[in-house]
């Protein structure tokens, strides 16, 4: 029998967590846990682009956006929480190819190129075709449409904007302005939405509080014994991560930089794929790099989100392009930096919140960066202090969100 939930307590959590991308999978877990701790009466349902069940790797099963709009039309929810991630600025023509299942990374890459080419010629037509394929009429994948629903939608430390399309920016701005609580993690996005007349608050990415959810003992119990044994056998290590796009045709060169870093630090290196989905494909890049390295480099492959978090929490340093690799490192007080790549999302975040003194490094400087992060005690202390400061800001953010929901419930 379905449990009766008091009026005002039903929440739809929405986000791009239907694909294996580390940070996106963590977001609904964080929202459920942090709001649930503050109000035990809340009931959550989860929605992503398409139906998905990533529970085997620690994710939360989700229904589709089509299901979400059907449920909103039935009045099923009191609130919608967009869980986070780089969701603003997305269009259906960019989302759908990332969701299509292909048999190889090469076919996935070709599919994405085809969609990009078609999108340059006829973006409006392609968006309509993609909306039809997923069964919704909403212009935006992650901005909730319908004024009544938009006025009950909370945006939780999201990223992105529509500055490259004035018409989309105006439409998005009108809907976002209806939100009672719109927060972004990016300083540049914050300035863009503020200039567009949208009331917006700048808050660190909510995943920054993950160490308050997965404390050491809890996390250890969620990790396979063989994985724990493999990690323990490494002794001291640092983590390296890079996406396929940023490593393409540079695998041999990167392997040499990693070997130099191992020699300079005296530590082993763990390669950790954090995005297996199309558009990330870290696994492809890091497997190719691992083949070119010696036994002092270990590949943590096919890991759950709990195992990735466990590995980060025990590392001496993290160097990678993944934004949430850096954010989780910060949460556990692990010294961290990002790699200089064309997409500046991670570097901009680190510069905004100053969770580290070393915002970025070139691949050619990997050895000196790793040595600095591992050996500089002043930077390690700085990282630990900033970690607590950032986590406390995220806790305050969830206090405000929970207060808003609870007060609305009491008034209902």
Secondary structure, DSSP 8 states (H G I E B T S, - for coil): ------TT-EEEEE-S-SS-BHHHHHHHHHHHHHHHHH-TT-EEEEE-SS-B--GGGT---BB-HHHHHHHHHTT--SEEEE--EEEET--HHHHHHHHS--SSHHHHHHHHHHHHHHHHH-HHHHHHHHHHHHT---S-SSS--SHHHHTTEEEEEEEE--TT-HHHHHHHHHHHHT-SEEEES-HHHHHHHHHTT---EE---GGGGHHHHS-HHHHHHTS-HHHHHHHHHH-SEEEEE--HHHHTT-HHHHHHHHHHHHHHHSSEEEEE--B-STTT-HHHHHHHHHTTS-TTEEEE-S--HHHHHHHHHT-SEEEES-HHHHHHHHHTT--EEEE--S--HHHHHHHHH---S--EE-GGGHHHHHHHHHH-HHHHHHHHHHHHHHHHHHHHHHHHHHHHHHHHHHH-
